[in-house]
């Protein structure tokens, strides 16, 4: 039997037909694939979704870390800016001669 090539979007659309109430046998028959192929695609899609969730969680953790780092740098910048303006005011005052 000739092996057919399905794109990822075609595979996902075939897998989504199961949610519409069709039986797996009907889906496989209409797309001329074996039930084993259908289950393999389903397993690959589940693994792919898990990887996406894990990656999203990693990105959220990284984002929180970067936000915290930014806030620490912002506080340091504000302190240095305030100190610089005070130093500038002190240097601008005329010195008193006794």
OpenMM code with the backbone's topology and positions (N, CA, C; nanometers):
from openmm import Vec3, app, unit

residues = "UNK UNK UNK UNK UNK UNK UNK UNK UNK UNK UNK UNK UNK UNK UNK UNK UNK UNK UNK UNK UNK UNK UNK UNK UNK UNK UNK UNK UNK UNK UNK UNK UNK UNK UNK UNK UNK UNK UNK UNK UNK UNK UNK UNK UNK UNK UNK UNK UNK UNK UNK UNK UNK UNK UNK UNK UNK UNK UNK UNK UNK UNK UNK UNK UNK UNK UNK UNK UNK UNK UNK UNK UNK UNK UNK UNK UNK UNK UNK UNK UNK UNK UNK UNK UNK UNK UNK UNK UNK UNK UNK UNK UNK UNK UNK UNK UNK UNK".split()
positions = [
    Vec3(0.0830, -0.1168, 0.0000),
    Vec3(0.0000, 0.0000, 0.0000),
    Vec3(0.0884, 0.1244, 0.0000),
    Vec3(0.0476, 0.2248, -0.0739),
    Vec3(0.1244, 0.3471, -0.0883),
    Vec3(0.1156, 0.4305, 0.0391),
    Vec3(0.2318, 0.4794, 0.0845),
    Vec3(0.2342, 0.5610, 0.2049),
    Vec3(0.1986, 0.7049, 0.1695),
    Vec3(0.1012, 0.7606, 0.2402),
    Vec3(0.0587, 0.8977, 0.2139),
    Vec3(0.1308, 0.9914, 0.3091),
    Vec3(0.1552, 1.1095, 0.2609),
    Vec3(0.2176, 1.2118, 0.3422),
    Vec3(0.1117, 1.3134, 0.3844),
    Vec3(0.0943, 1.3283, 0.5132),
    Vec3(0.0005, 1.4261, 0.5658),
    Vec3(0.0795, 1.5357, 0.6367),
    Vec3(0.0373, 1.6573, 0.6170),
    Vec3(0.1014, 1.7679, 0.6879),
    Vec3(0.0533, 1.7679, 0.8327),
    Vec3(0.1220, 1.8458, 0.9151),
    Vec3(0.0861, 1.8525, 1.0565),
    Vec3(-0.0552, 1.9074, 1.0741),
    Vec3(-0.0912, 2.0073, 0.9957),
    Vec3(-0.2261, 2.0645, 1.0087),
    Vec3(-0.3326, 1.9643, 0.9638),
    Vec3(-0.3032, 1.8838, 0.8615),
    Vec3(-0.3974, 1.7806, 0.8187),
    Vec3(-0.4138, 1.6745, 0.9273),
    Vec3(-0.3036, 1.6383, 0.9905),
    Vec3(-0.3107, 1.5395, 1.0979),
    Vec3(-0.3968, 1.5915, 1.2126),
    Vec3(-0.3762, 1.7176, 1.2503),
    Vec3(-0.4540, 1.7751, 1.3601),
    Vec3(-0.6020, 1.7845, 1.3248),
    Vec3(-0.6324, 1.8163, 1.1989),
    Vec3(-0.7733, 1.8234, 1.1602),
    Vec3(-0.8375, 1.6852, 1.1616),
    Vec3(-0.7621, 1.5836, 1.1232),
    Vec3(-0.8129, 1.4464, 1.1276),
    Vec3(-0.8361, 1.4048, 1.2737),
    Vec3(-0.7417, 1.4402, 1.3613),
    Vec3(-0.7573, 1.4062, 1.5032),
    Vec3(-0.8744, 1.4809, 1.5661),
    Vec3(-0.9009, 1.6016, 1.5208),
    Vec3(-1.0112, 1.6795, 1.5786),
    Vec3(-1.1478, 1.6248, 1.5383),
    Vec3(-1.1531, 1.5466, 1.4336),
    Vec3(-1.2801, 1.4865, 1.3918),
    Vec3(-1.3333, 1.3891, 1.4967),
    Vec3(-1.2442, 1.3355, 1.5777),
    Vec3(-1.2879, 1.2423, 1.6818),
    Vec3(-1.3765, 1.3146, 1.7832),
    Vec3(-1.3479, 1.4406, 1.8096),
    Vec3(-1.4271, 1.5164, 1.9042),
    Vec3(-1.5655, 1.5509, 1.8532),
    Vec3(-1.5842, 1.5434, 1.7224),
    Vec3(-1.7149, 1.5763, 1.6649),
    Vec3(-1.8126, 1.4590, 1.6704),
    Vec3(-1.7717, 1.3479, 1.7258),
    Vec3(-1.8637, 1.2360, 1.7442),
    Vec3(-1.8426, 1.1196, 1.6492),
    Vec3(-1.7518, 1.1333, 1.5547),
    Vec3(-1.7265, 1.0225, 1.4622),
    Vec3(-1.6444, 0.9152, 1.5336),
    Vec3(-1.6662, 0.7926, 1.4930),
    Vec3(-1.5858, 0.6843, 1.5504),
    Vec3(-1.4497, 0.6822, 1.4799),
    Vec3(-1.3562, 0.6205, 1.5465),
    Vec3(-1.2204, 0.6153, 1.4918),
    Vec3(-1.2180, 0.5351, 1.3623),
    Vec3(-1.2984, 0.4302, 1.3562),
    Vec3(-1.3033, 0.3485, 1.2350),
    Vec3(-1.3533, 0.4305, 1.1163),
    Vec3(-1.4567, 0.5123, 1.1381),
    Vec3(-1.5102, 0.5970, 1.0300),
    Vec3(-1.4063, 0.6979, 0.9842),
    Vec3(-1.3369, 0.7580, 1.0779),
    Vec3(-1.2351, 0.8571, 1.0435),
    Vec3(-1.1230, 0.7923, 0.9637),
    Vec3(-1.0771, 0.6781, 1.0112),
    Vec3(-0.9676, 0.6086, 0.9426),
    Vec3(-1.0094, 0.5639, 0.8030),
    Vec3(-1.1315, 0.5156, 0.7909),
    Vec3(-1.1804, 0.4717, 0.6605),
    Vec3(-1.1901, 0.5891, 0.5633),
    Vec3(-1.2415, 0.7020, 0.6093),
    Vec3(-1.2607, 0.8160, 0.5199),
    Vec3(-1.1278, 0.8774, 0.4754),
    Vec3(-1.0258, 0.8690, 0.5587),
    Vec3(-0.8957, 0.9265, 0.5222),
    Vec3(-0.7962, 0.8206, 0.4768),
    Vec3(-0.8391, 0.6977, 0.4734),
    Vec3(-0.7598, 0.5836, 0.4283),
    Vec3(-0.6291, 0.5704, 0.5070),
    Vec3(-0.6444, 0.5689, 0.6391),
    Vec3(-0.5313, 0.5445, 0.7273),
    Vec3(-0.5691, 0.4318, 0.8223),
    Vec3(-0.4693, 0.3704, 0.8819),
    Vec3(-0.4981, 0.2610, 0.9763),
    Vec3(-0.5255, 0.3197, 1.1148),
    Vec3(-0.5999, 0.2455, 1.1966),
    Vec3(-0.6216, 0.2919, 1.3341),
    Vec3(-0.4909, 0.3081, 1.4124),
    Vec3(-0.3925, 0.2240, 1.3823),
    Vec3(-0.2625, 0.2358, 1.4496),
    Vec3(-0.1981, 0.3699, 1.4175),
    Vec3(-0.2089, 0.4113, 1.2911),
    Vec3(-0.1558, 0.5416, 1.2508),
    Vec3(-0.2276, 0.6526, 1.3242),
    Vec3(-0.3596, 0.6409, 1.3370),
    Vec3(-0.4388, 0.7415, 1.4070),
    Vec3(-0.3923, 0.7534, 1.5524),
    Vec3(-0.3753, 0.6401, 1.6187),
    Vec3(-0.3330, 0.6423, 1.7586),
    Vec3(-0.1899, 0.6956, 1.7743),
    Vec3(-0.1024, 0.6634, 1.6768),
    Vec3(0.0337, 0.7181, 1.6802),
    Vec3(0.0310, 0.8707, 1.6680),
    Vec3(-0.0510, 0.9215, 1.5771),
    Vec3(-0.0643, 1.0667, 1.5604),
    Vec3(-0.1187, 1.1302, 1.6883),
    Vec3(-0.2149, 1.0619, 1.7502),
    Vec3(-0.2750, 1.1131, 1.8723),
    Vec3(-0.1707, 1.1209, 1.9845),
    Vec3(-0.0877, 1.0184, 1.9953),
    Vec3(0.0175, 1.0169, 2.0959),
    Vec3(0.1207, 1.1259, 2.0690),
    Vec3(0.1595, 1.1449, 1.9427),
    Vec3(0.2547, 1.2502, 1.9071),
    Vec3(0.1984, 1.3884, 1.9385),
    Vec3(0.0692, 1.4079, 1.9134),
    Vec3(0.0056, 1.5371, 1.9418),
    Vec3(0.0038, 1.5637, 2.0922),
    Vec3(-0.0212, 1.4599, 2.1718),
    Vec3(-0.0227, 1.4768, 2.3177),
    Vec3(0.1162, 1.5130, 2.3690),
    Vec3(0.2180, 1.4482, 2.3168),
    Vec3(0.3558, 1.4778, 2.3569),
    Vec3(0.3919, 1.6208, 2.3175),
    Vec3(0.3524, 1.6599, 2.1967),
    Vec3(0.3806, 1.7950, 2.1478),
    Vec3(0.3127, 1.8998, 2.2358),
    Vec3(0.1885, 1.8742, 2.2755),
    Vec3(0.1161, 1.9672, 2.3630),
    Vec3(0.1824, 1.9777, 2.4999),
    Vec3(0.2307, 1.8638, 2.5526),
    Vec3(0.2997, 1.8651, 2.6810),
    Vec3(0.4288, 1.9463, 2.6730),
    Vec3(0.5015, 1.9326, 2.5617),
    Vec3(0.6247, 2.0093, 2.5434),
    Vec3(0.5939, 2.1584, 2.5358),
    Vec3(0.4840, 2.1944, 2.4675),
    Vec3(0.4458, 2.3344, 2.4588),
    Vec3(0.4105, 2.3906, 2.5966),
    Vec3(0.3391, 2.3128, 2.6765),
    Vec3(0.3033, 2.3573, 2.8116),
    Vec3(0.4274, 2.3742, 2.8982),
    Vec3(0.5197, 2.2796, 2.8886),
    Vec3(0.6430, 2.2865, 2.9660),
    Vec3(0.7254, 2.4089, 2.9234),
    Vec3(0.7318, 2.4330, 2.7938),
    Vec3(0.8065, 2.5483, 2.7420),
    Vec3(0.7422, 2.6785, 2.7882),
    Vec3(0.6096, 2.6843, 2.7873),
    Vec3(0.5390, 2.8030, 2.8326),
    Vec3(0.5670, 2.8292, 2.9803),
    Vec3(0.5675, 2.7241, 3.0602),
    Vec3(0.5960, 2.7394, 3.2032),
    Vec3(0.7387, 2.7882, 3.2237),
    Vec3(0.8336, 2.7346, 3.1478),
    Vec3(0.9724, 2.7792, 3.1578),
    Vec3(0.9849, 2.9267, 3.1200),
    Vec3(0.9124, 2.9675, 3.0168),
    Vec3(0.9170, 3.1071, 2.9752),
    Vec3(0.8555, 3.1994, 3.0800),
    Vec3(0.7491, 3.1529, 3.1459),
    Vec3(0.6880, 3.2336, 3.2512),
    Vec3(0.7831, 3.2502, 3.3692),
    Vec3(0.8554, 3.1443, 3.4053),
    Vec3(0.9529, 3.1519, 3.5144),
    Vec3(1.0657, 3.2478, 3.4756),
    Vec3(1.1138, 3.2366, 3.3542),
    Vec3(1.2196, 3.3252, 3.3064),
    Vec3(1.1729, 3.4700, 3.3043),
    Vec3(1.0493, 3.4926, 3.2622),
    Vec3(0.9933, 3.6274, 3.2586),
    Vec3(0.9856, 3.6866, 3.3994),
    Vec3(0.9431, 3.6079, 3.4964),
    Vec3(0.9367, 3.6548, 3.6349),
    Vec3(1.0758, 3.6897, 3.6868),
    Vec3(1.1734, 3.6079, 3.6534),
    Vec3(1.3115, 3.6334, 3.6958),
    Vec3(1.3632, 3.7631, 3.6352),
    Vec3(1.3360, 3.7854, 3.5071),
    Vec3(1.3808, 3.9074, 3.4405),
    Vec3(1.3105, 4.0312, 3.4957),
    Vec3(1.1819, 4.0187, 3.5285),
    Vec3(1.1100, 4.1312, 3.5876),
    Vec3(1.1707, 4.1684, 3.7231),
    Vec3(1.2044, 4.0678, 3.8029),
    Vec3(1.2643, 4.0930, 3.9333),
    Vec3(1.4006, 4.1604, 3.9156),
    Vec3(1.4797, 4.1125, 3.8200),
    Vec3(1.6094, 4.1713, 3.7935),
    Vec3(1.5942, 4.3169, 3.7485),
    Vec3(1.4960, 4.3435, 3.6639),
    Vec3(1.4711, 4.4786, 3.6157),
    Vec3(1.4342, 4.5707, 3.7317),
    Vec3(1.3479, 4.5242, 3.8219),
    Vec3(1.3067, 4.6073, 3.9345),
    Vec3(1.4252, 4.6391, 4.0255),
    Vec3(1.5140, 4.5433, 4.0476),
    Vec3(1.6332, 4.5695, 4.1287),
    Vec3(1.7219, 4.6740, 4.0619),
    Vec3(1.7398, 4.6620, 3.9317),
    Vec3(1.8200, 4.7604, 3.8594),
    Vec3(1.7534, 4.8980, 3.8602),
    Vec3(1.6225, 4.9015, 3.8509),
    Vec3(1.5477, 5.0272, 3.8535),
    Vec3(1.5647, 5.0961, 3.9882),
    Vec3(1.5583, 5.0194, 4.0971),
    Vec3(1.5781, 5.0759, 4.2309),
    Vec3(1.7195, 5.1322, 4.2429),
    Vec3(1.8193, 5.0558, 4.1963),
    Vec3(1.9571, 5.1054, 4.1999),
    Vec3(1.9708, 5.2342, 4.1188),
    Vec3(1.9100, 5.2384, 4.0036),
    Vec3(1.9167, 5.3567, 3.9181),
    Vec3(1.8522, 5.4767, 3.9874),
    Vec3(1.7371, 5.4554, 4.0485),
    Vec3(1.6689, 5.5655, 4.1183),
    Vec3(1.7535, 5.6189, 4.2336),
    Vec3(1.8159, 5.5290, 4.3091),
    Vec3(1.9016, 5.5713, 4.4205),
    Vec3(2.0200, 5.6519, 4.3683),
    Vec3(2.0846, 5.6044, 4.2626),
    Vec3(2.1990, 5.6755, 4.2070),
    Vec3(2.1585, 5.8113, 4.1482),
    Vec3(2.0442, 5.8171, 4.0852),
    Vec3(1.9958, 5.9430, 4.0289),
    Vec3(1.9687, 6.0437, 4.1397),
    Vec3(1.9063, 5.9988, 4.2464),
    Vec3(1.8775, 6.0874, 4.3593),
    Vec3(2.0081, 6.1355, 4.4243),
    Vec3(2.1034, 6.0469, 4.4412),
    Vec3(2.2329, 6.0838, 4.4979),
    Vec3(2.3066, 6.1824, 4.4090),
    Vec3(2.3001, 6.1627, 4.2810),
    Vec3(2.3658, 6.2531, 4.1864),
    Vec3(2.3039, 6.3918, 4.1935),
    Vec3(2.1718, 6.3998, 4.2010),
    Vec3(2.1072, 6.5312, 4.2073),
    Vec3(2.1400, 6.6014, 4.3389),
    Vec3(2.1487, 6.5291, 4.4502),
    Vec3(2.1883, 6.5890, 4.5780),
    Vec3(2.3328, 6.6383, 4.5730),
    Vec3(2.4208, 6.5584, 4.5151),
    Vec3(2.5607, 6.5993, 4.5025),
    Vec3(2.5720, 6.7238, 4.4148),
    Vec3(2.4938, 6.7308, 4.3112),
    Vec3(2.4942, 6.8453, 4.2213),
    Vec3(2.4490, 6.9712, 4.2952),
    Vec3(2.3457, 6.9594, 4.3791),
    Vec3(2.2964, 7.0736, 4.4574),
    Vec3(2.4016, 7.1197, 4.5575),
    Vec3(2.4684, 7.0244, 4.6220),
    Vec3(2.5702, 7.0610, 4.7202),
    Vec3(2.6880, 7.1313, 4.6542),
    Vec3(2.7275, 7.0874, 4.5394),
    Vec3(2.8383, 7.1504, 4.4682),
    Vec3(2.8008, 7.2871, 4.4125),
    Vec3(2.6731, 7.3068, 4.3851),
    Vec3(2.6279, 7.4346, 4.3305),
    Vec3(2.6181, 7.5423, 4.4361),
    Vec3(2.6094, 7.5058, 4.5629),
    Vec3(2.6003, 7.6060, 4.6702),
    Vec3(2.7346, 7.6760, 4.6859),
    Vec3(2.7253, 7.8071, 4.7050),
    Vec3(2.8514, 7.8785, 4.7251),
    Vec3(2.9106, 7.8438, 4.8620),
    Vec3(3.0406, 7.8379, 4.8684),
    Vec3(3.1065, 7.8050, 4.9933),
    Vec3(3.1159, 7.9319, 5.0796),
    Vec3(3.0955, 7.9185, 5.2059),
    Vec3(3.0987, 8.0300, 5.2997),
    Vec3(3.2429, 8.0479, 5.3495),
    Vec3(3.2867, 8.1720, 5.3479),
    Vec3(3.4198, 8.2008, 5.4019),
    Vec3(3.4061, 8.2541, 5.5411),
    Vec3(3.4814, 8.2042, 5.6296),
    Vec3(3.4725, 8.2478, 5.7684),
    Vec3(3.5779, 8.3505, 5.7986),
] * unit.nanometer
topology = app.Topology()
chain = topology.addChain("A")
for resn in residues:
    res = topology.addResidue(resn, chain)
    for name in ("N", "CA", "C"):
        topology.addAtom(name, app.Element.getBySymbol(name[0]), res)
